[in-house]
Amino acid sequence: MSATKKNIVHKKLSRDKSIAAYLSKRDFVDHGSHTDPVDGVLLVDTGYIKEQKVYCRLSCIFHYGPEDMEMIGQAFNRDLYVSTVQVYPPTGEQAKPLTKAQERLIRKIGDKALPFCFEFPNHLPCSVCLQPSANDPDKFCSVEFKVLAFCVSNLEEKIRKRSSVHLAIRKVQYAPDRTGPKPTAHISKHFLMSDQPLHLTASLNKEIYYHGEPISVDIEVNNNSNKDVKSVKVSVIQATNVVLYSNDTYVEEVAVEEADDQIASGSSFSKTYVLLPLMADNSNKHGIALDGRIKQEDTNLASSTIFKEGADRDVQGMLVSYVVRTSLLVPGMLGDLTASDVTVEVPFLLMHPCPENRKKTTLLLRMMRKLRQWMQKMMNDHSCALSSLADITCLFGAQLHMAAKRLIV
């Protein structure tokens, strides 16, 4: 296995060493209109399997709880999709052209490697799982994908564990390349014995945020009521709806900022709060949705579910969504005992950036950092020909505009 990430080969060998499965990656991207094919190769010990046949299978499985549990006579596992192809001996059907990944694998492994390829149907969900509790580590809910290679005399025969091998894979989705309007929510709250309402507006600066990116929340309050606001709470809420099995809904705070910002009656208030939802801050919470796990590899909070038009809702297994919730605590006549909340929720998408866009963003940030360093140097240079901060600022803006244009294809 090469030390560089680009050349990593994922290999799994059956217990009896009759079959070895190879994949060049474990994450397959859903681009919206299509999904990357699952393209790998098998290396088969034909002398050992003799007259048996070798098959390869792609499965999408909805899983709830331990595999041996049953409830009302119904198993907790359900196949959302299964596709099986015969790899050896060849069936005589017209072979598909090798993908670049398969060509690299065959060059590495040898000409005896047998290629297999699966196309994802466009209606399948992405990989997702609920984080189990520490008390019940085996009880969890997930949508999983796996590639299974096995040898049998016919497909009606039971698959033997020692003559089979499976590789867990993930189906992931990147953020769409679109710029929608800035999400905003507004509420006017009327209180008893108050002639005028309290107005609360919360807004985000964009619709799509990337994992690990801070979320800026702008709030504006016009308190025309006769009530005082005691505190402000801003949080990121993850909601997961298990639509296939139980229709349960898990609602969890994944980031929160509580401030003792007080807003007196008859006054206005505006402030920007910054939240950062991270898996590391929620590692002990049961019911948090994660992007599907592969063994103990690190993962992150689940990406928002983009529901495709015409897709069966139940087949999605679990639906994940995010909102920023802003709440103002307004004490009542008996203080906190009768306090009420003024709350608005602003929906947004939390996803992974497309790798190409990530490279462009990284390059732009690097250019901006160099330009800032250059600007600071010019400002500290007393012999600089530029005589005013305004001149330097205009030049910095022009340079930044030129850098941004270079990244637009």
Kinemage of the C-alpha trace (Angstrom):
@kinemage 1
@onewidth
@group {chain A} dominant
@subgroup {mainchain}
@vectorlist {calphas} color= white
{ca met a 1} P 0.000 0.000 0.000
{ca ser a 2} L 1.438 3.337 -1.019
{ca ala a 3} L 2.086 6.003 1.566
{ca thr a 4} L 0.234 8.618 -0.446
{ca lys a 5} L -3.491 8.854 0.053
{ca lys a 6} L -4.210 8.929 -3.686
{ca asn a 7} L -2.713 5.459 -4.179
{ca ile a 8} L -4.318 3.693 -1.223
{ca val a 9} L -5.813 0.307 -2.090
{ca his a 10} L -8.482 -1.180 0.189
{ca lys a 11} L -8.120 -4.969 0.312
{ca lys a 12} L -10.113 -7.663 2.109
{ca leu a 13} L -9.302 -11.384 2.035
{ca ser a 14} L -11.704 -14.227 2.838
{ca arg a 15} L -10.827 -16.562 5.701
{ca asp a 16} L -10.048 -19.463 3.387
{ca lys a 17} L -8.074 -17.084 1.122
{ca ser a 18} L -10.092 -18.074 -1.928
{ca ile a 19} L -11.249 -14.520 -2.700
{ca ala a 20} L -9.565 -11.138 -2.345
{ca ala a 21} L -11.548 -7.951 -3.013
{ca tyr a 22} L -9.889 -4.653 -3.950
{ca leu a 23} L -11.297 -1.121 -4.064
{ca ser a 24} L -9.394 2.092 -4.735
{ca lys a 25} L -11.748 4.110 -2.491
{ca arg a 26} L -14.479 3.636 0.101
{ca asp a 27} L -16.478 6.849 -0.461
{ca phe a 28} L -18.642 7.148 -3.584
{ca val a 29} L -20.081 10.535 -4.430
{ca asp a 30} L -23.707 11.247 -5.284
{ca his a 31} L -23.560 14.115 -7.793
{ca gly a 32} L -27.347 14.536 -7.949
{ca ser a 33} L -27.861 13.306 -11.502
{ca his a 34} L -25.685 10.211 -10.965
{ca thr a 35} L -23.420 8.508 -8.438
{ca asp a 36} L -19.856 7.320 -8.895
{ca pro a 37} L -19.825 3.638 -9.897
{ca val a 38} L -18.544 1.058 -7.421
{ca asp a 39} L -15.643 -0.235 -9.495
{ca gly a 40} L -13.222 -2.779 -8.098
{ca val a 41} L -11.592 -6.111 -8.856
{ca leu a 42} L -11.509 -9.620 -7.371
{ca leu a 43} L -8.596 -12.011 -7.247
{ca val a 44} L -9.896 -15.593 -7.204
{ca asp a 45} L -8.059 -18.814 -6.396
{ca thr a 46} L -9.704 -20.858 -9.156
{ca gly a 47} L -7.952 -24.059 -8.045
{ca tyr a 48} L -9.470 -23.824 -4.582
{ca ile a 49} L -13.060 -22.979 -5.541
{ca lys a 50} L -13.068 -25.626 -8.324
{ca glu a 51} L -16.554 -25.846 -9.875
{ca gln a 52} L -18.123 -23.129 -7.755
{ca lys a 53} L -19.054 -19.707 -9.049
{ca val a 54} L -17.948 -16.346 -7.665
{ca tyr a 55} L -20.474 -13.540 -7.276
{ca cys a 56} L -20.242 -9.934 -6.195
{ca arg a 57} L -23.124 -8.076 -4.548
{ca leu a 58} L -23.864 -4.440 -3.717
{ca ser a 59} L -26.329 -3.952 -0.857
{ca cys a 60} L -27.978 -0.967 0.783
{ca ile a 61} L -29.293 -1.970 4.206
{ca phe a 62} L -31.419 -0.197 6.773
{ca his a 63} L -30.342 -1.467 10.176
{ca tyr a 64} L -31.950 -0.948 13.580
{ca gly a 65} L -30.571 -2.495 16.769
{ca pro a 66} L -28.537 -5.705 17.143
{ca glu a 67} L -28.854 -8.100 14.236
{ca asp a 68} L -30.423 -10.868 16.339
{ca met a 69} L -33.222 -8.689 17.723
{ca glu a 70} L -36.776 -9.039 16.487
{ca met a 71} L -39.886 -7.072 17.247
{ca ile a 72} L -43.439 -8.208 16.512
{ca gly a 73} L -41.948 -10.945 14.340
{ca gln a 74} L -40.236 -8.441 12.033
{ca ala a 75} L -36.466 -8.299 11.712
{ca phe a 76} L -34.708 -5.034 12.317
{ca asn a 77} L -32.769 -5.295 9.032
{ca arg a 78} L -34.253 -4.396 5.683
{ca asp a 79} L -32.610 -4.454 2.265
{ca leu a 80} L -33.279 -1.186 0.462
{ca tyr a 81} L -31.369 -2.345 -2.607
{ca val a 82} L -29.517 -5.505 -3.702
{ca ser a 83} L -27.696 -6.117 -6.980
{ca thr a 84} L -25.719 -9.297 -7.710
{ca val a 85} L -23.396 -10.072 -10.635
{ca gln a 86} L -21.462 -13.207 -11.529
{ca val a 87} L -17.740 -12.477 -11.772
{ca tyr a 88} L -16.309 -15.972 -12.320
{ca pro a 89} L -16.556 -17.779 -14.604
{ca pro a 90} L -17.403 -14.998 -17.066
{ca thr a 91} L -21.000 -15.173 -18.277
{ca gly a 92} L -20.230 -14.300 -21.863
{ca glu a 93} L -22.125 -10.997 -21.683
{ca gln a 94} L -20.484 -8.014 -23.297
{ca ala a 95} L -17.926 -6.724 -20.822
{ca lys a 96} L -18.063 -3.096 -19.748
{ca pro a 97} L -15.011 -0.946 -20.488
{ca leu a 98} L -12.601 -0.800 -17.579
{ca thr a 99} L -12.666 2.348 -15.479
{ca lys a 100} L -9.447 4.196 -14.703
{ca ala a 101} L -9.582 2.887 -11.147
{ca gln a 102} L -9.865 -0.693 -12.373
{ca glu a 103} L -6.996 -0.212 -14.807
{ca arg a 104} L -4.779 1.014 -11.957
{ca leu a 105} L -5.795 -1.914 -9.749
{ca ile a 106} L -5.126 -4.483 -12.488
{ca arg a 107} L -1.698 -2.958 -13.182
{ca lys a 108} L -0.935 -3.267 -9.467
{ca ile a 109} L -2.427 -6.726 -8.826
{ca gly a 110} L -1.961 -8.496 -12.151
{ca asp a 111} L -3.859 -9.614 -15.244
{ca lys a 112} L -5.697 -12.357 -13.345
{ca ala a 113} L -7.773 -9.776 -11.467
{ca leu a 114} L -11.467 -9.876 -12.411
{ca pro a 115} L -13.290 -6.525 -12.637
{ca phe a 116} L -16.763 -5.817 -11.247
{ca cys a 117} L -18.826 -2.662 -11.455
{ca phe a 118} L -22.128 -1.483 -9.949
{ca glu a 119} L -24.200 1.571 -10.779
{ca phe a 120} L -26.172 3.139 -7.935
{ca pro a 121} L -29.853 3.778 -8.647
{ca asn a 122} L -30.579 7.470 -8.329
{ca his a 123} L -33.171 7.041 -5.561
{ca leu a 124} L -30.943 5.533 -2.854
{ca pro a 125} L -30.112 7.519 0.307
{ca cys a 126} L -26.652 8.480 1.475
{ca ser a 127} L -24.873 6.707 4.315
{ca val a 128} L -25.989 7.859 7.755
{ca cys a 129} L -26.096 6.438 11.275
{ca leu a 130} L -27.295 7.453 14.726
{ca gln a 131} L -24.659 7.537 17.420
{ca pro a 132} L -25.453 4.803 19.962
{ca ser a 133} L -25.368 5.434 23.681
{ca ala a 134} L -22.491 4.233 25.853
{ca asn a 135} L -24.864 1.868 27.699
{ca asp a 136} L -26.122 0.200 24.505
{ca pro a 137} L -23.271 0.346 21.969
{ca asp a 138} L -24.883 -2.323 19.775
{ca lys a 139} L -28.243 -0.580 19.508
{ca phe a 140} L -28.059 1.849 16.679
{ca cys a 141} L -29.883 2.903 13.542
{ca ser a 142} L -28.121 3.240 10.212
{ca val a 143} L -28.281 3.183 6.437
{ca glu a 144} L -25.268 1.155 5.332
{ca phe a 145} L -23.711 0.074 2.048
{ca lys a 146} L -21.471 -2.923 1.536
{ca val a 147} L -19.821 -4.911 -1.243
{ca leu a 148} L -19.959 -8.682 -0.702
{ca ala a 149} L -17.945 -11.221 -2.723
{ca phe a 150} L -18.648 -14.937 -2.239
{ca cys a 151} L -18.370 -18.328 -3.909
{ca val a 152} L -21.283 -20.818 -4.086
{ca ser a 153} L -22.515 -23.484 -6.453
{ca asn a 154} L -25.714 -21.513 -7.058
{ca leu a 155} L -27.434 -18.439 -5.628
{ca glu a 156} L -29.888 -20.556 -3.643
{ca glu a 157} L -27.037 -21.972 -1.577
{ca lys a 158} L -26.198 -20.470 1.809
{ca ile a 159} L -23.191 -18.157 1.775
{ca arg a 160} L -20.370 -19.432 3.946
{ca lys a 161} L -18.545 -16.825 6.009
{ca arg a 162} L -15.123 -18.365 5.464
{ca ser a 163} L -15.591 -18.242 1.670
{ca ser a 164} L -16.892 -14.688 1.515
{ca val a 165} L -15.565 -11.208 2.051
{ca his a 166} L -17.321 -7.892 2.485
{ca leu a 167} L -16.132 -4.301 2.319
{ca ala a 168} L -18.102 -1.474 3.945
{ca ile a 169} L -18.427 1.583 1.708
{ca arg a 170} L -20.147 4.952 2.000
{ca lys a 171} L -22.366 6.919 -0.342
{ca val a 172} L -21.758 10.616 0.255
{ca gln a 173} L -23.040 13.845 -1.234
{ca tyr a 174} L -21.326 17.212 -1.693
{ca ala a 175} L -22.927 20.601 -1.383
{ca pro a 176} L -24.743 21.704 -4.554
{ca asp a 177} L -23.173 24.494 -6.556
{ca arg a 178} L -25.843 27.109 -5.977
{ca thr a 179} L -26.288 30.417 -4.192
{ca gly a 180} L -29.772 30.941 -2.840
{ca pro a 181} L -31.121 33.939 -0.928
{ca lys a 182} L -29.806 34.541 2.570
{ca pro a 183} L -32.014 32.601 5.013
{ca thr a 184} L -34.011 34.898 7.292
{ca ala a 185} L -36.791 34.417 9.831
{ca his a 186} L -38.901 37.021 11.621
{ca ile a 187} L -41.420 36.972 14.440
{ca ser a 188} L -43.523 39.593 16.179
{ca lys a 189} L -44.528 38.695 19.717
{ca his a 190} L -47.424 40.338 21.540
{ca phe a 191} L -47.524 40.214 25.323
{ca leu a 192} L -50.421 40.568 27.698
{ca met a 193} L -50.871 44.150 28.947
{ca ser a 194} L -48.520 45.478 26.249
{ca asp a 195} L -49.772 47.649 23.391
{ca gln a 196} L -46.768 47.134 21.097
{ca pro a 197} L -45.029 43.882 20.090
{ca leu a 198} L -41.435 42.727 20.250
{ca his a 199} L -39.854 42.134 16.817
{ca leu a 200} L -37.105 39.538 16.375
{ca thr a 201} L -35.235 38.891 13.115
{ca ala a 202} L -32.504 36.269 12.698
{ca ser a 203} L -30.520 35.766 9.508
{ca leu a 204} L -27.556 33.854 8.116
{ca asn a 205} L -25.145 35.168 5.506
{ca lys a 206} L -25.642 32.139 3.230
{ca glu a 207} L -27.733 28.997 2.738
{ca ile a 208} L -24.998 26.323 2.696
{ca tyr a 209} L -22.283 25.828 5.305
{ca tyr a 210} L -19.463 23.307 5.189
{ca his a 211} L -18.527 20.912 7.984
{ca gly a 212} L -16.044 22.668 10.285
{ca glu a 213} L -17.052 26.150 9.105
{ca pro a 214} L -18.227 28.733 11.693
{ca ile a 215} L -21.839 29.869 11.310
{ca ser a 216} L -22.495 33.583 11.808
{ca val a 217} L -25.987 34.434 13.047
{ca asp a 218} L -27.145 38.051 12.875
{ca ile a 219} L -30.041 38.988 15.132
{ca glu a 220} L -31.956 42.244 15.333
{ca val a 221} L -34.466 43.060 18.065
{ca asn a 222} L -36.865 45.994 18.224
{ca asn a 223} L -38.409 45.767 21.665
{ca asn a 224} L -41.466 47.997 21.471
{ca ser a 225} L -43.174 46.042 24.232
{ca asn a 226} L -43.181 46.842 27.940
{ca lys a 227} L -41.172 43.671 28.700
{ca asp a 228} L -37.429 43.339 29.214
{ca val a 229} L -35.411 40.564 27.591
{ca lys a 230} L -33.236 38.804 30.149
{ca ser a 231} L -30.976 36.672 27.922
{ca val a 232} L -30.349 35.407 24.386
{ca lys a 233} L -29.746 31.808 23.338
{ca val a 234} L -28.605 30.831 19.839
{ca ser a 235} L -28.180 27.164 18.932
{ca val a 236} L -27.746 24.820 15.986
{ca ile a 237} L -30.380 22.071 16.047
{ca gln a 238} L -30.025 18.771 14.218
{ca ala a 239} L -33.290 16.937 13.535
{ca thr a 240} L -33.255 13.308 12.367
{ca asn a 241} L -36.461 11.630 11.280
{ca val a 242} L -36.350 7.810 11.063
{ca val a 243} L -38.975 7.477 8.339
{ca leu a 244} L -38.584 3.822 7.425
{ca tyr a 245} L -39.037 1.878 10.629
{ca ser a 246} L -40.401 3.760 13.634
{ca asn a 247} L -40.964 7.323 12.416
{ca asp a 248} L -39.026 8.473 15.486
{ca thr a 249} L -37.584 11.974 15.508
{ca tyr a 250} L -34.349 12.866 17.288
{ca val a 251} L -33.829 16.578 17.954
{ca glu a 252} L -30.443 17.524 19.409
{ca glu a 253} L -28.438 20.695 20.023
{ca val a 254} L -25.076 20.323 18.317
{ca ala a 255} L -23.811 23.860 19.082
{ca val a 256} L -25.076 26.509 21.491
{ca glu a 257} L -24.244 30.048 22.600
{ca glu a 258} L -25.979 31.495 25.653
{ca ala a 259} L -25.432 35.176 26.430
{ca asp a 260} L -26.670 37.426 29.234
{ca asp a 261} L -27.487 40.105 26.698
{ca gln a 262} L -30.352 42.168 28.112
{ca ile a 263} L -32.708 44.217 25.964
{ca ala a 264} L -34.695 46.836 27.809
{ca ser a 265} L -38.242 47.815 26.956
{ca gly a 266} L -38.390 50.399 24.189
{ca ser a 267} L -34.840 49.713 22.940
{ca ser a 268} L -33.213 48.100 19.904
{ca phe a 269} L -30.463 45.511 19.786
{ca ser a 270} L -28.306 43.889 17.118
{ca lys a 271} L -25.451 41.413 17.435
{ca thr a 272} L -23.668 38.639 15.541
{ca tyr a 273} L -23.209 35.277 17.258
{ca val a 274} L -20.805 32.645 15.950
{ca leu a 275} L -21.505 28.911 16.315
{ca leu a 276} L -19.362 25.941 15.314
{ca pro a 277} L -21.159 22.558 15.188
{ca leu a 278} L -18.570 19.787 15.464
{ca met a 279} L -18.675 16.047 16.012
{ca ala a 280} L -15.925 16.388 18.660
{ca asp a 281} L -18.249 18.429 20.891
{ca asn a 282} L -21.057 15.871 20.627
{ca ser a 283} L -19.212 12.581 20.886
{ca asn a 284} L -21.127 11.466 23.990
{ca lys a 285} L -24.645 12.312 22.830
{ca his a 286} L -27.017 9.508 21.901
{ca gly a 287} L -29.185 10.217 18.873
{ca ile a 288} L -26.746 12.448 16.996
{ca ala a 289} L -26.781 11.609 13.278
{ca leu a 290} L -23.387 11.007 11.678
{ca asp a 291} L -22.158 10.424 8.175
{ca gly a 292} L -21.895 6.635 7.917
{ca arg a 293} L -18.996 5.093 9.781
{ca ile a 294} L -16.472 2.634 8.384
{ca lys a 295} L -15.200 0.647 11.377
{ca gln a 296} L -13.689 3.122 13.874
{ca glu a 297} L -12.659 5.733 11.343
{ca asp a 298} L -13.376 9.315 12.264
{ca thr a 299} L -16.562 10.747 10.876
{ca asn a 300} L -18.529 13.967 11.225
{ca leu a 301} L -22.027 15.196 11.844
{ca ala a 302} L -24.395 13.914 9.188
{ca ser a 303} L -24.838 16.060 6.120
{ca ser a 304} L -28.231 17.549 5.361
{ca thr a 305} L -30.511 15.271 3.370
{ca ile a 306} L -31.321 16.617 -0.079
{ca phe a 307} L -34.550 14.891 -1.000
{ca lys a 308} L -34.657 14.173 -4.730
{ca glu a 309} L -37.848 14.822 -6.636
{ca gly a 310} L -39.786 11.628 -7.269
{ca ala a 311} L -37.863 9.566 -4.701
{ca asp a 312} L -39.736 7.367 -2.230
{ca arg a 313} L -39.556 9.022 1.172
{ca asp a 314} L -39.528 5.732 3.085
{ca val a 315} L -36.594 4.377 1.097
{ca gln a 316} L -34.458 7.235 2.433
{ca gly a 317} L -34.364 5.518 5.831
{ca met a 318} L -33.462 8.681 7.746
{ca leu a 319} L -33.857 12.354 6.918
{ca val a 320} L -31.450 14.871 8.465
{ca ser a 321} L -32.007 18.632 8.623
{ca tyr a 322} L -30.536 21.630 10.459
{ca val a 323} L -31.862 24.943 11.771
{ca val a 324} L -30.400 27.815 13.744
{ca arg a 325} L -32.741 28.531 16.641
{ca thr a 326} L -32.712 31.950 18.308
{ca ser a 327} L -34.602 32.372 21.592
{ca leu a 328} L -35.125 35.447 23.761
{ca leu a 329} L -35.993 34.812 27.409
{ca val a 330} L -38.680 37.225 28.588
{ca pro a 331} L -39.548 36.991 32.324
{ca gly a 332} L -43.228 37.029 33.248
{ca met a 333} L -45.083 38.632 36.133
{ca leu a 334} L -43.643 36.009 38.507
{ca gly a 335} L -40.138 36.214 37.087
{ca asp a 336} L -38.545 33.131 35.551
{ca leu a 337} L -41.407 30.945 36.803
{ca thr a 338} L -43.695 32.443 34.172
{ca ala a 339} L -41.024 33.332 31.628
{ca ser a 340} L -41.730 32.892 27.927
{ca asp a 341} L -39.493 32.446 24.906
{ca val a 342} L -39.583 34.409 21.700
{ca thr a 343} L -38.142 31.951 19.181
{ca val a 344} L -37.383 31.859 15.463
{ca glu a 345} L -35.734 29.082 13.435
{ca val a 346} L -33.664 29.584 10.285
{ca pro a 347} L -33.058 26.454 8.161
{ca phe a 348} L -29.755 25.866 6.395
{ca leu a 349} L -27.731 23.061 4.769
{ca leu a 350} L -24.634 21.540 6.383
{ca met a 351} L -22.569 19.555 3.875
{ca his a 352} L -19.129 18.772 2.491
{ca pro a 353} L -17.694 21.095 -0.163
{ca cys a 354} L -16.999 19.697 -3.596
{ca pro a 355} L -13.244 18.878 -3.667
{ca glu a 356} L -12.705 21.203 -6.640
{ca asn a 357} L -14.409 24.084 -4.834
{ca arg a 358} L -12.425 23.256 -1.695
{ca lys a 359} L -9.164 23.630 -3.622
{ca lys a 360} L -10.306 26.973 -5.042
{ca thr a 361} L -11.384 28.197 -1.605
{ca thr a 362} L -8.056 27.154 -0.089
{ca leu a 363} L -6.171 28.959 -2.836
{ca leu a 364} L -8.262 32.111 -2.387
{ca leu a 365} L -7.711 32.083 1.389
{ca arg a 366} L -3.972 31.672 0.820
{ca met a 367} L -3.991 34.659 -1.558
{ca met a 368} L -5.968 36.721 0.938
{ca arg a 369} L -3.474 35.891 3.697
{ca lys a 370} L -0.541 36.960 1.529
{ca leu a 371} L -2.314 40.157 0.545
{ca arg a 372} L -3.024 40.977 4.187
{ca gln a 373} L 0.638 40.422 5.045
{ca trp a 374} L 1.645 42.668 2.161
{ca met a 375} L -0.867 45.321 3.267
{ca gln a 376} L 0.466 45.263 6.834
{ca lys a 377} L 4.026 45.589 5.567
{ca met a 378} L 3.078 48.574 3.424
{ca met a 379} L 1.343 50.257 6.359
{ca asn a 380} L 4.384 49.737 8.603
{ca asp a 381} L 6.778 51.038 5.966
{ca his a 382} L 7.028 54.773 6.662
{ca ser a 383} L 8.909 55.294 3.406
{ca cys a 384} L 6.035 53.852 1.444
{ca ala a 385} L 4.900 56.048 -1.439
{ca leu a 386} L 1.271 55.447 -0.558
{ca ser a 387} L 0.316 58.274 1.719
{ca ser a 388} L -2.982 57.183 3.161
{ca leu a 389} L -4.734 54.145 4.516
{ca ala a 390} L -7.510 54.706 1.985
{ca asp a 391} L -5.052 54.272 -0.884
{ca ile a 392} L -3.750 51.017 0.623
{ca thr a 393} L -7.266 49.738 1.212
{ca cys a 394} L -8.307 50.443 -2.381
{ca leu a 395} L -5.222 48.689 -3.702
{ca phe a 396} L -5.869 45.708 -1.415
{ca gly a 397} L -9.450 45.477 -2.682
{ca ala a 398} L -8.317 45.583 -6.312
{ca gln a 399} L -5.748 42.848 -5.735
{ca leu a 400} L -8.321 40.678 -3.943
{ca his a 401} L -10.826 41.142 -6.784
{ca met a 402} L -8.208 40.028 -9.316
{ca ala a 403} L -7.382 36.963 -7.211
{ca ala a 404} L -11.042 35.972 -6.963
{ca lys a 405} L -11.524 36.322 -10.740
{ca arg a 406} L -8.628 33.939 -11.353
{ca leu a 407} L -10.500 31.223 -9.407
{ca ile a 408} L -13.734 31.500 -11.369
{ca val a 409} L -13.880 28.969 -14.212
